Amino acid sequence: MSNALTVETLPGQPVVDIVREFDAPAAAVYAAHADPDVYVSWIGPSAYETTVTEWDHRSGGAYRFVQKDADDDAGHAIRGAIHTARPDELVIQTFEWEGAPDQVSLDIIRFEDLPDGRSRILVRGVFPSLENLEAMVNAGMARGMEDGYRALDALLASERASAETASC
């Protein structure tokens, strides 16, 4: 089955809708977003190494991580506040690249179960301005997300294979 990433912007509005399906239940996809040790193993872009510097994944919590590639000593720090974390179902959080302070987006992330043990993630990002959204899109947002989600597919497949082997 195709797990293509869909990224749609709303004309003239600072809003982006992102949809991606996974060959795993929503609980597994949510857990991969909530566990910092797992999160750093898949979050994109693939050329970056990610280090968590703060992680409190709960309603009222916060997060911060730094991504570096081989040519970047300082890296790119991302931080945010988690307004709502409802396990296996919903995360509402802010997202701010520290290189563009005060350009904070609000991300509403829904996790939905589908038939046959599959799931879908739906993300709505609301940006402070159309220019800010366009800058994120032009900086390769979709490519980085797709890199990460492909890595997450591999991780979920590995976990599924391990669970199947253990049950034999």
N, C-alpha and C positions, 0 to 999 in steps of 0.2 A: 504494500500500500504506500501511496505517496504521503510524505509528511512535509510537504512544501510549506514554507513560511509565506504568509500573506501579510503585506504591509500596505495599508490604505490610509491616505490622508483625506481630510474633508476640505474641499476647496474653500479657500479664504478663511479657514479656521485653524487655530493652533492645536489641532487634535489629530492623533494617529491611532488607528485600530490595527492590532496585530493578532493573527490567529496562527496556531501551530498545533498539529496533532502528534501524539506519541503512541507507540506500541507498548503501553504500560498504563496501569490504573492511575487515576488522579492522585491517590494517596502517595504513590511512589514519586510522581512528578513534583508534588508539593514538598515532600520530604527532601528532595534534591535541591529545592530552593531554600529550605529552612535550616539545613545542617551546614555549618560553615566549612567543615572538612570536605564534604561532598561538593558544595558550591564551587570552591576554588578549583576542583578537578575538571569542571566543564564550562564555566562561564567564559564567553568569548571576548574578543577575537582570539583565534587559536594561537597566534604568534606571541601572545602575552602570558606572562606568569602572574598569578593573582595571589596576594597576601591579604588576609583579613586582619584589620587592626582594631575593629570593634564589631561585636555581633551579639545582639539581644533580640532575637526573632520572636517577638510576642507583641500583642497590642500594647502600644505605649513604648515600644523598644526603639532601637536605633541600630544602624549598621554603618560600617566604613571599610572599604577595601582599596588596595592600590594595585594597579596593573602596570607591568613593565615588560618591554621587549628587550632584546639583546643590546640594542643601541641606546637605551634610555636609562640613565642612572636614577633620575628622580621618579619617573613613573607618572601615572595619572590616577589621582585619588577620586573616588566616588563615595558619597555619603548620603544618608537619608534617615528619615524618621518613619517608623512603622506605626501607622495609625490603627490599623486593624489587621490581625493575623488570625484567621479562622481555619484551623487545620483541615487540609484536604479540599478546601473550598475557595478561600478568598484571602488576598492580601491587598491592602490599600496602603501605599507608601509614597514618600517623596523620593526624588532622585536628583542629585546635584553633582555635577562634575566640578571639582574645586577649581579647575582652570577657568571656569566661567561662573564666578560667584553670583548669587542672587538670580540665577537662571534655573529655578527649581521647577521640575515637572511633578505632577501628581499622577501616579500610576495605579490603576485599578486592575488587579490580576485575578481572573477567575479560572478555576480548575474544574473541569466537567468530565465525568465518566461517560464513556461511549460504550456501545456493545463490544463484545469479544475482548474485554480486558484492555481496551484502548481508552485514551483520554484526549481532551482538547484543552489548550490554554488560550484564554482570550485576554488581551491586554488593551486597555484604553489609556493612552498617555495624553494628558492635558498640559500644554506648555504655556509659559507666561506670555509668549508672543509668537506670531507666525514666523518671524525671523529666527527665533530660537529653535523652533521645530525644524525649519529648513536647514539650519546649521547642523543639527544632529543628523538629519537624513543625509546631507551632503558629506558629513564626516564618516559615513559608512555604517550607520546604525544597523541597517538590515544585514549587511555582511557580517558584522560582529555577532549579531543575534543568531544568524544561521550557523556560523562557526560553532557557537556555544551549544546550540540545540542539536547539531550533529554529534558533538562530543557527549551530550546528555543521552542521545539515542544509544550510543555505544555503551555507555555506563549502565543504562537501564537493561540493555540486552545482556550484558555480562552478569548483572545481578539476577536476571531471570534465568539464565543458563545455570548459574550457581545454585539457585533454589531448586531447579529441576533435577540437577545432579544429586543434590542432597536428599531429595525425596525418593530417589530410586533405591 
